[in-house]
Amino acid sequence: MATEQPLEPVEVEGEVSPIDKEVNEFIREFNEWNMGVEKDMKKIDYFVKKIKAMIEEIKKKQEETGNYPTTSEHLTNLLTISLVLHSYKTNAT
């Protein structure tokens, strides 16, 4: 179940934080895997672990700053990826 179109990395105005870079790079990596014809299904666990770690980092950044402008976009993308991964895992069993 590939998504119809690749997910777009979040455009960040001003200084780009390390988590912005990490999430955007992850989105690119996922898009490459997801749009490919053959998929290494073992990568699903890797993607899930990365998503969990990034969500924790985003929550931490939000708590520290109180205003982290890209939070909703990043969480939306990560949750979308989670749903796609879940469907792959469900269909593989």
C-alpha positions as CSV (number, residue, x, y, z in Angstrom):
1,M,0.0,0.0,0.0
2,A,2.2,2.8,-1.2
3,T,0.9,6.3,-0.7
4,E,-0.3,8.0,-3.8
5,Q,2.3,10.7,-3.6
6,P,5.5,11.0,-1.6
7,L,5.1,13.0,1.7
8,E,6.6,16.4,1.6
9,P,9.3,17.4,4.1
10,V,8.3,20.4,6.2
11,E,9.6,23.8,5.0
12,V,11.2,25.6,7.9
13,E,11.6,29.3,8.0
14,G,14.6,30.7,9.7
15,E,17.0,28.5,11.6
16,V,16.5,24.8,11.1
17,S,16.7,22.8,14.3
18,P,18.3,19.3,14.4
19,I,14.9,17.6,14.9
20,D,13.6,19.5,11.8
21,K,16.5,18.1,9.8
22,E,16.1,14.6,11.3
23,V,12.4,14.4,10.5
24,N,12.8,15.8,7.0
25,E,15.6,13.4,6.2
26,F,13.5,10.5,7.6
27,I,10.6,11.5,5.4
28,R,12.9,11.4,2.4
29,E,14.2,8.0,3.4
30,F,10.7,6.6,3.9
31,N,9.5,8.1,0.6
32,E,12.4,6.3,-1.2
33,W,11.5,3.0,0.5
34,N,7.8,3.4,0.1
35,M,7.9,4.3,-3.6
36,G,10.2,1.5,-4.5
37,V,8.8,-1.6,-6.2
38,E,10.5,-4.1,-3.9
39,K,10.5,-3.3,-0.2
40,D,12.7,-4.8,2.6
41,M,9.9,-5.5,5.1
42,K,12.5,-5.7,7.8
43,K,12.9,-2.0,7.6
44,I,9.4,-1.5,9.1
45,D,10.8,-2.1,12.6
46,Y,13.6,0.4,12.0
47,F,11.1,3.0,10.8
48,V,8.8,2.4,13.8
49,K,11.7,2.8,16.2
50,K,12.8,6.0,14.5
51,I,9.2,7.4,14.6
52,K,8.9,6.7,18.3
53,A,12.3,8.4,19.0
54,M,11.4,11.5,16.9
55,I,8.0,11.9,18.5
56,E,9.6,11.8,22.0
57,E,12.2,14.4,20.8
58,I,9.4,16.6,19.4
59,K,7.4,16.4,22.6
60,K,10.6,17.3,24.6
61,K,11.3,20.3,22.3
62,Q,7.6,21.4,22.6
63,E,7.8,21.2,26.4
64,E,11.1,23.1,26.6
65,T,10.1,25.9,24.2
66,G,6.4,26.1,24.6
67,N,6.2,27.1,20.9
68,Y,7.7,24.7,18.4
69,P,6.2,25.9,15.1
70,T,6.7,22.7,13.0
71,T,5.2,20.3,15.7
72,S,1.9,19.7,14.0
73,E,3.3,19.2,10.5
74,H,6.0,16.8,11.8
75,L,3.5,14.8,13.9
76,T,1.1,14.6,11.0
77,N,3.8,13.2,8.7
78,L,5.0,10.7,11.3
79,L,1.5,9.5,12.0
80,T,0.8,9.1,8.3
81,I,4.0,7.1,7.9
82,S,2.9,5.0,11.0
83,L,-0.4,4.2,9.3
84,V,1.2,3.2,6.1
85,L,3.7,0.9,7.9
86,H,0.9,-0.6,9.9
87,S,-1.0,-1.5,6.7
88,Y,2.2,-3.1,5.3
89,K,2.7,-5.1,8.4
90,T,-1.0,-6.2,8.6
91,N,-1.0,-7.2,4.9
92,A,2.3,-9.1,5.3
93,T,0.9,-11.5,8.0
